[in-house]
Amino acid sequence: MLNELTEAHPTRGFDWYYGNLRNKGLVWNRKRVLRIYRTMNLKLRRKRKRRILLRPKQPLEAAKALNETWSMDFLSDALSSGRRVRILIVMDDANREVLAAYADYSICAEKVIQVLEQLDPEKGLPLSIRTDNGPEFISKKLAKWCERNHIVQKFIQPGKPMQNGYNERLNRTYREDVSDAY
């Protein structure tokens, strides 16, 4: 019975399984169920692998005009105190100009949207944005914002950073000249 529950609900913990067994009328005590749970080697929860949609392979094409394609990526660094800092770098692919470099301890999708909205009055918005598959970039909030502003999101394939090569090259230069220097 315990095995059936773990197969049907692999991400639940022992307490949930025990409560469910008791509700179904099994009169074993907690220690006995816990011993069986451990001997079945169920003490570690099974984590479901988060599925990333398969992305079609897209060659890295040079943008022909300003605001045609922007690239976004994160750069991670540590302060002398050991605290991690993330830097969002937005660049225009046409002239390789850095449009924004926003640093914070944590950057969520809302902050990514704020950075892009700050660029709108000054530079305008792009026709498309190329990003990797990070959680900030695949979020529903960013997707809705892009849809409202008629921006096409281009995602690179997982594990293929050269599909966002312009930004990866910029990250290296930024790390050497700015992050490591200061």
C-alpha atoms as an extended CHARMM CRD file, in Angstrom:
* protein
*
       182  EXT
         1         1  MET       CA              0.0000000000        0.0000000000        0.0000000000  PROA      1               0.0000000000
         2         2  LEU       CA              2.8860000000        2.3540000000        0.8440000000  PROA      2               0.0000000000
         3         3  ASN       CA              4.5320000000        1.4670000000       -2.4420000000  PROA      3               0.0000000000
         4         4  GLU       CA              1.3610000000        2.3870000000       -4.3660000000  PROA      4               0.0000000000
         5         5  LEU       CA              1.2110000000        5.7690000000       -2.6420000000  PROA      5               0.0000000000
         6         6  THR       CA              4.8530000000        6.5360000000       -3.4210000000  PROA      6               0.0000000000
         7         7  GLU       CA              4.3630000000        5.6060000000       -7.0640000000  PROA      7               0.0000000000
         8         8  ALA       CA              1.2550000000        7.7750000000       -7.3940000000  PROA      8               0.0000000000
         9         9  HSD       CA              2.6960000000       10.7410000000       -5.4450000000  PROA      9               0.0000000000
        10        10  PRO       CA              6.5080000000       10.6210000000       -5.6560000000  PROA      10              0.0000000000
        11        11  THR       CA              7.1960000000       14.1090000000       -4.3010000000  PROA      11              0.0000000000
        12        12  ARG       CA              5.3230000000       13.7940000000       -0.9840000000  PROA      12              0.0000000000
        13        13  GLY       CA              7.0600000000       13.1680000000        2.3120000000  PROA      13              0.0000000000
        14        14  PHE       CA              6.7100000000       10.5180000000        5.0040000000  PROA      14              0.0000000000
        15        15  ASP       CA              4.1390000000       12.4100000000        7.0780000000  PROA      15              0.0000000000
        16        16  TRP       CA              1.7810000000       12.6770000000        4.1210000000  PROA      16              0.0000000000
        17        17  TYR       CA              2.1280000000        8.9520000000        3.3760000000  PROA      17              0.0000000000
        18        18  TYR       CA              1.6020000000        7.9840000000        7.0220000000  PROA      18              0.0000000000
        19        19  GLY       CA             -1.4850000000       10.1840000000        7.3800000000  PROA      19              0.0000000000
        20        20  ASN       CA             -2.9290000000        8.7650000000        4.1800000000  PROA      20              0.0000000000
        21        21  LEU       CA             -2.3600000000        5.1750000000        5.3500000000  PROA      21              0.0000000000
        22        22  ARG       CA             -4.0530000000        5.9270000000        8.6790000000  PROA      22              0.0000000000
        23        23  ASN       CA             -7.0200000000        7.4960000000        6.8750000000  PROA      23              0.0000000000
        24        24  LYS       CA             -7.3730000000        4.3410000000        4.7830000000  PROA      24              0.0000000000
        25        25  GLY       CA             -7.6660000000        2.2080000000        7.9490000000  PROA      25              0.0000000000
        26        26  LEU       CA             -4.1520000000        0.7640000000        8.3680000000  PROA      26              0.0000000000
        27        27  VAL       CA             -3.5220000000        0.4530000000       12.1180000000  PROA      27              0.0000000000
        28        28  TRP       CA              0.2840000000        0.2110000000       12.0860000000  PROA      28              0.0000000000
        29        29  ASN       CA              2.0390000000        2.6110000000       14.4000000000  PROA      29              0.0000000000
        30        30  ARG       CA              4.3000000000        5.3800000000       13.1960000000  PROA      30              0.0000000000
        31        31  LYS       CA              7.5890000000        3.6210000000       14.0270000000  PROA      31              0.0000000000
        32        32  ARG       CA              6.6690000000        0.5660000000       11.9950000000  PROA      32              0.0000000000
        33        33  VAL       CA              5.6330000000        2.5680000000        8.9420000000  PROA      33              0.0000000000
        34        34  LEU       CA              8.7890000000        4.6900000000        9.2380000000  PROA      34              0.0000000000
        35        35  ARG       CA             10.9770000000        1.5480000000        9.4260000000  PROA      35              0.0000000000
        36        36  ILE       CA              9.3410000000        0.1420000000        6.2820000000  PROA      36              0.0000000000
        37        37  TYR       CA              9.6030000000        3.5410000000        4.5960000000  PROA      37              0.0000000000
        38        38  ARG       CA             13.3490000000        3.6110000000        5.2930000000  PROA      38              0.0000000000
        39        39  THR       CA             13.9910000000       -0.0100000000        4.2670000000  PROA      39              0.0000000000
        40        40  MET       CA             12.2660000000        0.6960000000        0.9500000000  PROA      40              0.0000000000
        41        41  ASN       CA             14.8290000000        3.5380000000        0.6240000000  PROA      41              0.0000000000
        42        42  LEU       CA             12.1060000000        6.1490000000        0.2040000000  PROA      42              0.0000000000
        43        43  LYS       CA             13.6090000000        8.5530000000        2.7210000000  PROA      43              0.0000000000
        44        44  LEU       CA             14.8670000000       10.7390000000       -0.1060000000  PROA      44              0.0000000000
        45        45  ARG       CA             12.1860000000       12.4410000000       -2.0960000000  PROA      45              0.0000000000
        46        46  ARG       CA             12.2720000000       11.9110000000       -5.8000000000  PROA      46              0.0000000000
        47        47  LYS       CA             12.7070000000       15.2080000000       -7.5360000000  PROA      47              0.0000000000
        48        48  ARG       CA             10.9520000000       15.6800000000      -10.7930000000  PROA      48              0.0000000000
        49        49  LYS       CA             13.1970000000       16.9820000000      -13.5060000000  PROA      49              0.0000000000
        50        50  ARG       CA             12.0570000000       20.3520000000      -14.6850000000  PROA      50              0.0000000000
        51        51  ARG       CA             11.4050000000       20.0890000000      -18.3640000000  PROA      51              0.0000000000
        52        52  ILE       CA             12.7140000000       22.7740000000      -20.6770000000  PROA      52              0.0000000000
        53        53  LEU       CA             10.9360000000       23.0030000000      -23.9640000000  PROA      53              0.0000000000
        54        54  LEU       CA             12.9280000000       21.8590000000      -26.9430000000  PROA      54              0.0000000000
        55        55  ARG       CA             14.0710000000       24.9420000000      -28.7800000000  PROA      55              0.0000000000
        56        56  PRO       CA             14.6900000000       24.8430000000      -32.5060000000  PROA      56              0.0000000000
        57        57  LYS       CA             18.3080000000       25.4760000000      -33.4340000000  PROA      57              0.0000000000
        58        58  GLN       CA             18.7090000000       29.0800000000      -34.5170000000  PROA      58              0.0000000000
        59        59  PRO       CA             21.9470000000       30.3730000000      -35.9880000000  PROA      59              0.0000000000
        60        60  LEU       CA             23.4230000000       33.5070000000      -34.4660000000  PROA      60              0.0000000000
        61        61  GLU       CA             22.5200000000       36.1560000000      -37.0160000000  PROA      61              0.0000000000
        62        62  ALA       CA             23.9720000000       39.6300000000      -37.0030000000  PROA      62              0.0000000000
        63        63  ALA       CA             21.3370000000       42.3260000000      -36.5270000000  PROA      63              0.0000000000
        64        64  LYS       CA             21.2110000000       44.7650000000      -39.4210000000  PROA      64              0.0000000000
        65        65  ALA       CA             19.5850000000       47.7180000000      -37.6510000000  PROA      65              0.0000000000
        66        66  LEU       CA             19.5250000000       49.1850000000      -34.1710000000  PROA      66              0.0000000000
        67        67  ASN       CA             16.7870000000       47.8530000000      -31.8660000000  PROA      67              0.0000000000
        68        68  GLU       CA             16.2670000000       44.8360000000      -34.0860000000  PROA      68              0.0000000000
        69        69  THR       CA             17.6160000000       42.2760000000      -31.5850000000  PROA      69              0.0000000000
        70        70  TRP       CA             18.7710000000       42.6910000000      -28.0300000000  PROA      70              0.0000000000
        71        71  SER       CA             20.6260000000       40.0340000000      -26.0240000000  PROA      71              0.0000000000
        72        72  MET       CA             20.2850000000       39.5710000000      -22.2760000000  PROA      72              0.0000000000
        73        73  ASP       CA             22.3050000000       37.4360000000      -19.9000000000  PROA      73              0.0000000000
        74        74  PHE       CA             23.3610000000       37.2760000000      -16.2670000000  PROA      74              0.0000000000
        75        75  LEU       CA             26.8410000000       37.5460000000      -14.8760000000  PROA      75              0.0000000000
        76        76  SER       CA             27.4710000000       36.2980000000      -11.3610000000  PROA      76              0.0000000000
        77        77  ASP       CA             30.1720000000       37.5490000000       -9.0140000000  PROA      77              0.0000000000
        78        78  ALA       CA             30.9840000000       37.6180000000       -5.3060000000  PROA      78              0.0000000000
        79        79  LEU       CA             31.7850000000       40.5450000000       -3.0500000000  PROA      79              0.0000000000
        80        80  SER       CA             34.7470000000       40.4820000000       -0.6770000000  PROA      80              0.0000000000
        81        81  SER       CA             32.2900000000       39.5750000000        2.0900000000  PROA      81              0.0000000000
        82        82  GLY       CA             31.3740000000       36.4290000000        0.1360000000  PROA      82              0.0000000000
        83        83  ARG       CA             27.8690000000       37.5670000000       -0.7690000000  PROA      83              0.0000000000
        84        84  ARG       CA             26.7980000000       36.7500000000       -4.3420000000  PROA      84              0.0000000000
        85        85  VAL       CA             25.8690000000       39.5130000000       -6.7830000000  PROA      85              0.0000000000
        86        86  ARG       CA             24.0940000000       39.0600000000      -10.1010000000  PROA      86              0.0000000000
        87        87  ILE       CA             24.4790000000       41.5030000000      -12.9600000000  PROA      87              0.0000000000
        88        88  LEU       CA             21.9030000000       41.7050000000      -15.7610000000  PROA      88              0.0000000000
        89        89  ILE       CA             23.5540000000       42.8320000000      -18.9770000000  PROA      89              0.0000000000
        90        90  VAL       CA             21.4140000000       44.0170000000      -21.8930000000  PROA      90              0.0000000000
        91        91  MET       CA             23.0860000000       44.7510000000      -25.2130000000  PROA      91              0.0000000000
        92        92  ASP       CA             22.0580000000       45.7140000000      -28.7260000000  PROA      92              0.0000000000
        93        93  ASP       CA             23.3410000000       43.1180000000      -31.1890000000  PROA      93              0.0000000000
        94        94  ALA       CA             23.6490000000       45.5880000000      -34.0840000000  PROA      94              0.0000000000
        95        95  ASN       CA             26.3650000000       47.8110000000      -32.6230000000  PROA      95              0.0000000000
        96        96  ARG       CA             27.2890000000       45.7020000000      -29.5380000000  PROA      96              0.0000000000
        97        97  GLU       CA             26.3780000000       48.6190000000      -27.2710000000  PROA      97              0.0000000000
        98        98  VAL       CA             25.6650000000       47.8530000000      -23.6240000000  PROA      98              0.0000000000
        99        99  LEU       CA             22.2420000000       49.3180000000      -22.9580000000  PROA      99              0.0000000000
       100       100  ALA       CA             22.0060000000       48.3390000000      -19.2940000000  PROA      100             0.0000000000
       101       101  ALA       CA             24.1180000000       46.6990000000      -16.6190000000  PROA      101             0.0000000000
       102       102  TYR       CA             21.9230000000       46.2410000000      -13.5560000000  PROA      102             0.0000000000
       103       103  ALA       CA             23.4530000000       44.7020000000      -10.4130000000  PROA      103             0.0000000000
       104       104  ASP       CA             21.5690000000       43.3550000000       -7.4020000000  PROA      104             0.0000000000
       105       105  TYR       CA             21.7050000000       40.4900000000       -4.9390000000  PROA      105             0.0000000000
       106       106  SER       CA             18.7820000000       38.7630000000       -6.6370000000  PROA      106             0.0000000000
       107       107  ILE       CA             17.1230000000       39.6590000000       -9.8940000000  PROA      107             0.0000000000
       108       108  CYS       CA             13.6540000000       38.3110000000      -10.6080000000  PROA      108             0.0000000000
       109       109  ALA       CA             11.5310000000       38.6570000000      -13.7450000000  PROA      109             0.0000000000
       110       110  GLU       CA              9.8850000000       41.8230000000      -12.4040000000  PROA      110             0.0000000000
       111       111  LYS       CA             13.2720000000       43.5460000000      -12.1100000000  PROA      111             0.0000000000
       112       112  VAL       CA             14.1800000000       42.4390000000      -15.6330000000  PROA      112             0.0000000000
       113       113  ILE       CA             10.9530000000       44.0700000000      -16.8470000000  PROA      113             0.0000000000
       114       114  GLN       CA             11.7510000000       47.2600000000      -14.8820000000  PROA      114             0.0000000000
       115       115  VAL       CA             15.1680000000       47.4950000000      -16.5190000000  PROA      115             0.0000000000
       116       116  LEU       CA             13.6300000000       47.0500000000      -19.9830000000  PROA      116             0.0000000000
       117       117  GLU       CA             10.9400000000       49.6540000000      -19.2530000000  PROA      117             0.0000000000
       118       118  GLN       CA             13.6210000000       52.1450000000      -18.1970000000  PROA      118             0.0000000000
       119       119  LEU       CA             15.2820000000       51.6600000000      -21.5960000000  PROA      119             0.0000000000
       120       120  ASP       CA             12.0360000000       52.3020000000      -23.5190000000  PROA      120             0.0000000000
       121       121  PRO       CA             11.9250000000       56.1430000000      -23.3840000000  PROA      121             0.0000000000
       122       122  GLU       CA             15.6430000000       56.4530000000      -24.0940000000  PROA      122             0.0000000000
       123       123  LYS       CA             16.2900000000       53.7540000000      -26.7220000000  PROA      123             0.0000000000
       124       124  GLY       CA             12.8860000000       52.3220000000      -27.6170000000  PROA      124             0.0000000000
       125       125  LEU       CA             12.1030000000       48.6310000000      -27.4390000000  PROA      125             0.0000000000
       126       126  PRO       CA             13.5640000000       45.9190000000      -29.7070000000  PROA      126             0.0000000000
       127       127  LEU       CA             11.7480000000       43.7130000000      -32.1760000000  PROA      127             0.0000000000
       128       128  SER       CA             13.1800000000       40.5930000000      -30.4920000000  PROA      128             0.0000000000
       129       129  ILE       CA             15.1320000000       39.6100000000      -27.3910000000  PROA      129             0.0000000000
       130       130  ARG       CA             17.5750000000       36.6810000000      -27.3180000000  PROA      130             0.0000000000
       131       131  THR       CA             18.1000000000       34.9750000000      -23.9450000000  PROA      131             0.0000000000
       132       132  ASP       CA             19.0580000000       31.6670000000      -22.4120000000  PROA      132             0.0000000000
       133       133  ASN       CA             16.5680000000       29.4630000000      -20.5480000000  PROA      133             0.0000000000
       134       134  GLY       CA             17.0560000000       30.9530000000      -17.0850000000  PROA      134             0.0000000000
       135       135  PRO       CA             14.0450000000       31.0920000000      -14.7670000000  PROA      135             0.0000000000
       136       136  GLU       CA             13.8400000000       34.8900000000      -15.0100000000  PROA      136             0.0000000000
       137       137  PHE       CA             13.6570000000       34.7540000000      -18.7970000000  PROA      137             0.0000000000
       138       138  ILE       CA             11.1550000000       31.8980000000      -19.1930000000  PROA      138             0.0000000000
       139       139  SER       CA              8.7510000000       33.3380000000      -16.6220000000  PROA      139             0.0000000000
       140       140  LYS       CA              5.1340000000       34.0210000000      -17.5390000000  PROA      140             0.0000000000
       141       141  LYS       CA              5.4300000000       37.6530000000      -16.4260000000  PROA      141             0.0000000000
       142       142  LEU       CA              8.1900000000       38.3970000000      -18.9170000000  PROA      142             0.0000000000
       143       143  ALA       CA              6.3750000000       36.4650000000      -21.6600000000  PROA      143             0.0000000000
       144       144  LYS       CA              3.1910000000       38.5140000000      -21.1110000000  PROA      144             0.0000000000
       145       145  TRP       CA              5.1600000000       41.7630000000      -21.0450000000  PROA      145             0.0000000000
       146       146  CYS       CA              6.8890000000       40.8580000000      -24.3230000000  PROA      146             0.0000000000
       147       147  GLU       CA              3.5540000000       39.9310000000      -25.8850000000  PROA      147             0.0000000000
       148       148  ARG       CA              1.9910000000       43.2600000000      -24.8140000000  PROA      148             0.0000000000
       149       149  ASN       CA              4.9290000000       45.1610000000      -26.3390000000  PROA      149             0.0000000000
       150       150  HSD       CA              5.0680000000       43.0290000000      -29.5210000000  PROA      150             0.0000000000
       151       151  ILE       CA              8.5280000000       41.6660000000      -28.7730000000  PROA      151             0.0000000000
       152       152  VAL       CA              9.5360000000       38.2080000000      -29.9930000000  PROA      152             0.0000000000
       153       153  GLN       CA             11.4090000000       36.1240000000      -27.4280000000  PROA      153             0.0000000000
       154       154  LYS       CA             14.2130000000       34.0480000000      -28.9130000000  PROA      154             0.0000000000
       155       155  PHE       CA             15.5730000000       31.3260000000      -26.6490000000  PROA      155             0.0000000000
       156       156  ILE       CA             18.8210000000       29.5070000000      -27.1990000000  PROA      156             0.0000000000
       157       157  GLN       CA             19.0050000000       25.7300000000      -26.9100000000  PROA      157             0.0000000000
       158       158  PRO       CA             19.9560000000       24.4580000000      -23.4400000000  PROA      158             0.0000000000
       159       159  GLY       CA             23.7080000000       23.9970000000      -23.1430000000  PROA      159             0.0000000000
       160       160  LYS       CA             24.4870000000       26.0240000000      -26.3000000000  PROA      160             0.0000000000
       161       161  PRO       CA             25.8090000000       29.3940000000      -25.0830000000  PROA      161             0.0000000000
       162       162  MET       CA             27.3100000000       30.2260000000      -28.4840000000  PROA      162             0.0000000000
       163       163  GLN       CA             23.7810000000       30.8100000000      -29.7930000000  PROA      163             0.0000000000
       164       164  ASN       CA             24.0130000000       33.9540000000      -27.6450000000  PROA      164             0.0000000000
       165       165  GLY       CA             27.6630000000       34.5260000000      -28.5210000000  PROA      165             0.0000000000
       166       166  TYR       CA             27.6660000000       38.3220000000      -28.6290000000  PROA      166             0.0000000000
       167       167  ASN       CA             26.5120000000       38.5460000000      -25.0410000000  PROA      167             0.0000000000
       168       168  GLU       CA             28.8300000000       35.7670000000      -23.8550000000  PROA      168             0.0000000000
       169       169  ARG       CA             31.7900000000       37.6560000000      -25.3410000000  PROA      169             0.0000000000
       170       170  LEU       CA             30.6210000000       40.8340000000      -23.6400000000  PROA      170             0.0000000000
       171       171  ASN       CA             30.3170000000       38.9670000000      -20.3280000000  PROA      171             0.0000000000
       172       172  ARG       CA             33.9580000000       37.9230000000      -20.5780000000  PROA      172             0.0000000000
       173       173  THR       CA             35.0990000000       41.4770000000      -21.2630000000  PROA      173             0.0000000000
       174       174  TYR       CA             32.8760000000       42.8540000000      -18.4890000000  PROA      174             0.0000000000
       175       175  ARG       CA             34.2470000000       40.2910000000      -16.0280000000  PROA      175             0.0000000000
       176       176  GLU       CA             37.8710000000       41.0740000000      -16.9040000000  PROA      176             0.0000000000
       177       177  ASP       CA             37.5960000000       44.8710000000      -17.1120000000  PROA      177             0.0000000000
       178       178  VAL       CA             34.9800000000       45.6690000000      -14.4520000000  PROA      178             0.0000000000
       179       179  SER       CA             34.1820000000       42.8370000000      -12.0430000000  PROA      179             0.0000000000
       180       180  ASP       CA             37.7120000000       41.5490000000      -11.5200000000  PROA      180             0.0000000000
       181       181  ALA       CA             39.1910000000       45.0600000000      -11.4430000000  PROA      181             0.0000000000
       182       182  TYR       CA             36.8900000000       46.2450000000       -8.6690000000  PROA      182             0.0000000000
